[in-house]
Amino acid sequence: MNKNNENLKEILSGFYPEAEAAKVEQDILAGDKLLADNPTPKPDTELINRIKSRINVELAQRQRRRAFRYVRATVTAAAAVLIIGVTLFMIQPEQPQEQPSVAAMTSDIPQQIWESEDLMNDDVTLAMLAADIDAVEDEVFALRFDSGSGETINLDEVEIEFVDIGDDFWKG
Amino acid sequence: MGKVQSRDLEIIISGCKKKDAASFSRLVDAYSTRLYGYFYRLCGDKNVSDDLLAELFVKLLEKIDYFRGGNFDGWLFTVASNIWHDRLRALQRDDKALQGLREELELSAKQNRMSGQEMRMIDRLGKQLGTLDEESRELIMLRFYSEMSFKEIAESRKMPIGTVLSKVHRAMAKLRELME
């Protein structure tokens, strides 16, 4: 085995006849010796130091660039998350809300009154007004059929009062 | 520094991949002499060899990540060979540019031709190496400095081993004859 970690004789025998292989081997080994006997100059210590310091500078620069890239990537990612979050918040569909009916929206009467299942309990004023109307109606009814109370009541006045109460009711 | 032991080399390479300055420093110590000899024998110029060696180690800062195991010396000298070929191409471009300039100035080719090899070969062997064709010279240098086997050289250069053997043999025989 030579320094090239190979058996030259064996390799050559695969390509040349035996006699020629020996000659080829001899030429190659003589060439190797020629090169070994004529060494090249060695690199200067100054060159080696210069190369090492350049490597150090390059490594430091790369480290700085890597740190900068890391910070930039982090900031970009955070900004992206923020932008996506804000965008999603802005464009998200509004929660479906129960729209009040047109009548409820345009009326002075509060919405809960329109939607109430039990007016008497939900609106005391309305309940009192309704009671008044009922009372007036009873009175009108009694007068019409002459219930025999003996009191003289002006029917027109009662009717006017009835109309007023009705108006007040619709005015709210 | 002589040839490093394989275990040490593994540690150095691993350190280099982690971009450790001390590991690169050890790599420079371990390989600079052989690589410098390789470049010097190819170009025959000390300044160019200095440049090529520095360029190689700076490129290794990146390239080391691509080393996936195997024969590191072979891999390293293949990188060195690529750097040399890049330089050769650049020199050829410069030569063309210089040639055009020379024609303009009507200066004699003898005076001005920066015939690389003649100018650069400063020792006798270097001069004789300059007479060999580029490929054969490089194969000899690769074999001598990288210490790769013929088989490894053939694989690295994507050439049949028989062709490598034949080229190296012819070049060595010629060199021997010239030097006698």
Chai-1 contact restraints between the chains, C-beta under 6 A:
chainA,res_idxA,chainB,res_idxB,connection_type,confidence,min_distance_angstrom,max_distance_angstrom,comment,restraint_id
A,K3,B,E147,contact,1.0,0.0,6.0,A-B,restraint_1
A,N4,B,E147,contact,1.0,0.0,6.0,A-B,restraint_2
A,N4,B,S149,contact,1.0,0.0,6.0,A-B,restraint_3
A,N5,B,S149,contact,1.0,0.0,6.0,A-B,restraint_4
A,E6,B,S149,contact,1.0,0.0,6.0,A-B,restraint_5
A,I11,B,F150,contact,1.0,0.0,6.0,A-B,restraint_6
A,F15,B,G162,contact,1.0,0.0,6.0,A-B,restraint_7
A,F15,B,L165,contact,1.0,0.0,6.0,A-B,restraint_8
A,V24,B,H169,contact,1.0,0.0,6.0,A-B,restraint_9
A,D27,B,H169,contact,1.0,0.0,6.0,A-B,restraint_10
A,D27,B,M172,contact,1.0,0.0,6.0,A-B,restraint_11
A,D27,B,A173,contact,1.0,0.0,6.0,A-B,restraint_12
A,I28,B,H169,contact,1.0,0.0,6.0,A-B,restraint_13
A,I28,B,M172,contact,1.0,0.0,6.0,A-B,restraint_14
A,A30,B,R176,contact,1.0,0.0,6.0,A-B,restraint_15
A,G31,B,M172,contact,1.0,0.0,6.0,A-B,restraint_16
A,G31,B,L175,contact,1.0,0.0,6.0,A-B,restraint_17
A,G31,B,R176,contact,1.0,0.0,6.0,A-B,restraint_18
A,L34,B,M179,contact,1.0,0.0,6.0,A-B,restraint_19
A,L35,B,F144,contact,1.0,0.0,6.0,A-B,restraint_20
A,N38,B,L125,contact,1.0,0.0,6.0,A-B,restraint_21
A,T40,B,G37,contact,1.0,0.0,6.0,A-B,restraint_22
A,T40,B,Y40,contact,1.0,0.0,6.0,A-B,restraint_23
A,K42,B,T33,contact,1.0,0.0,6.0,A-B,restraint_24
A,P43,B,S32,contact,1.0,0.0,6.0,A-B,restraint_25
A,P43,B,Y36,contact,1.0,0.0,6.0,A-B,restraint_26
A,L47,B,D50,contact,1.0,0.0,6.0,A-B,restraint_27
A,I48,B,S32,contact,1.0,0.0,6.0,A-B,restraint_28
A,I51,B,V28,contact,1.0,0.0,6.0,A-B,restraint_29
A,I51,B,A54,contact,1.0,0.0,6.0,A-B,restraint_30
A,I51,B,F57,contact,1.0,0.0,6.0,A-B,restraint_31
A,K52,B,S25,contact,1.0,0.0,6.0,A-B,restraint_32
A,K52,B,V28,contact,1.0,0.0,6.0,A-B,restraint_33
A,I55,B,F24,contact,1.0,0.0,6.0,A-B,restraint_34
A,N56,B,A21,contact,1.0,0.0,6.0,A-B,restraint_35
A,E58,B,L61,contact,1.0,0.0,6.0,A-B,restraint_36
A,L59,B,K19,contact,1.0,0.0,6.0,A-B,restraint_37
A,L59,B,A21,contact,1.0,0.0,6.0,A-B,restraint_38
